[in-house]
Amino acid sequence: MKVCFNGCSFTVGEGFPIEQRDTFVYDRLVSNYFNIERTNIAKEGSSNYTIFMRSADAIKSKLY
């Protein structure tokens, strides 16, 4: 199973040092807990419209 995470800076892990993101950012926590492959397509500063359109593209790709 492969899951795609999308969002803004929160989903990217902004505010956490890079070395702590695997421990504290929720996309990693969820994928590690369920032992699933993940892709994080979040970008800092994304608007809701951009997040929606990027999500639609990810759905259309049929990779997730």
SERO-4910 file (N, C-alpha, C, O; in steps of 0.05 Angstrom, whole numbers):
BEGIN
 pado doro    nc1    nc2    nc3   cac1   cac2   cac3    cc1    cc2    cc3    oc1    oc2    oc3
  Met    A     17    -23      0      0      0      0     18     25      0     39     25     13
  Lys    A      9     45    -14     24     70    -16      5     93    -11    -17     94    -22
  Val    A     12    111      7     -5    134     15     10    160      7     34    162     10
  Cys    A     -6    179     -2      4    205     -9     -6    226     11    -30    227     17
  Phe    A     12    241     22      6    263     40     10    289     25     29    292     10
  Asn    A     -8    308     30     -7    334     17    -15    355     36    -30    350     55
  Gly    A     -6    379     32    -13    401     50      5    425     47     16    430     25
  Cys    A      9    439     69     26    462     69     50    457     87     59    434     90
  Ser    A     61    478     99     85    476    115     82    457    138    102    444    147
  Phe    A     58    454    150     54    436    172     59    407    163     72    392    178
  Thr    A     50    400    140     53    373    130     82    368    121     92    345    122
  Val    A     96    389    112    124    387    105    141    381    130    160    366    129
  Gly    A    133    393    152    148    390    177    162    415    185    181    415    201
  Glu    A    154    438    173    166    463    179    165    468    209    144    463    222
  Gly    A    186    477    221    188    482    249    203    461    264    213    465    287
  Phe    A    206    438    252    223    416    263    249    415    249    250    418    224
  Pro    A    271    412    263    296    408    250    295    383    232    281    364    239
  Ile    A    308    383    210    307    361    191    312    334    204    299    314    198
  Glu    A    331    333    223    338    308    236    316    298    255    316    275    263
  Gln    A    297    315    262    275    307    280    249    301    265    229    292    277
  Arg    A    248    306    239    223    303    224    213    274    223    189    270    224
  Asp    A    231    255    222    223    227    221    210    219    248    195    199    248
  Thr    A    216    233    269    205    226    295    179    240    301    161    229    314
  Phe    A    175    265    291    153    282    300    132    289    279    110    297    287
  Val    A    138    288    254    119    297    233    100    275    227    108    252    223
  Tyr    A     74    282    225     53    261    225     53    243    200     45    220    203
  Asp    A     63    252    177     63    233    154     82    210    159     77    187    151
  Arg    A    104    216    172    123    195    179    113    177    201    116    153    201
  Leu    A    100    189    221     89    174    244     68    154    234     68    131    242
  Val    A     50    163    216     29    146    206     40    124    189     33    100    192
  Ser    A     58    131    171     70    110    153     87     90    168     86     66    162
  Asn    A    101     99    188    116     80    205     98     62    221    104     38    224
  Tyr    A     77     74    233     59     58    249     46     36    233     44     13    243
  Phe    A     36     43    209     22     23    193     41      8    174     32     -9    159
  Asn    A     66     15    175     86      2    158     78      3    128     77    -17    114
  Ile    A     73     27    119     65     32     91     84     52     78     97     68     91
  Glu    A     86     50     52    102     68     37     88     95     35     63     96     31
  Arg    A    102    117     36     90    143     35    104    161     15    128    157      9
  Thr    A     89    180      5    100    202    -10     88    227      1     64    229      7
  Asn    A    105    247      5     96    273     16    100    294     -6    123    301    -12
  Ile    A     78    303    -18     80    323    -39     73    351    -29     68    369    -45
  Ala    A     73    355     -3     67    381      9     88    401      2    112    394     -1
  Lys    A     80    426      0     98    448     -5     92    470     14     69    477     19
  Glu    A    113    482     25    109    505     44     95    528     30    100    534      7
  Gly    A     76    540     44     62    563     34     40    558     14     31    576      1
  Ser    A     32    533     12     11    526     -7    -17    536      2    -24    534     25
  Ser    A    -32    546    -17    -59    554    -11    -77    529    -13    -69    508    -22
  Asn    A   -102    532     -3   -121    510     -4   -126    502    -33   -129    478    -39
  Tyr    A   -128    521    -51   -132    515    -79   -109    498    -90   -113    478   -103
  Thr    A    -85    507    -84    -61    492    -94    -60    464    -82    -54    445    -97
  Ile    A    -66    461    -57    -67    435    -44    -88    417    -58    -83    394    -63
  Phe    A   -111    429    -63   -132    413    -76   -124    404   -104   -127    381   -111
  Met    A   -112    422   -119   -105    416   -147    -82    395   -147    -82    377   -164
  Arg    A    -63    398   -129    -41    379   -127    -52    351   -118    -42    331   -128
  Ser    A    -71    351   -100    -84    326    -92    -99    313   -115    -97    289   -119
  Ala    A   -113    329   -131   -128    319   -154   -108    306   -174   -114    285   -185
  Asp    A    -86    319   -179    -66    308   -196    -55    281   -186    -50    263   -201
  Ala    A    -51    280   -159    -41    255   -147    -61    233   -150    -54    210   -156
  Ile    A    -86    239   -147   -108    219   -150   -109    209   -179   -111    185   -184
  Lys    A   -107    228   -197   -109    221   -226    -85    204   -234    -87    189   -253
  Ser    A    -62    207   -220    -38    191   -228    -42    161   -222    -27    145   -233
  Lys    A    -61    155   -205    -67    127   -197    -43    113   -184    -41     89   -185
  Leu    A    -26    129   -172     -3    117   -157    -10    111   -128      4     97   -114
  Tyr    A    -32    123   -118    -38    121    -90    -66    110    -86    -75    107    -63
***
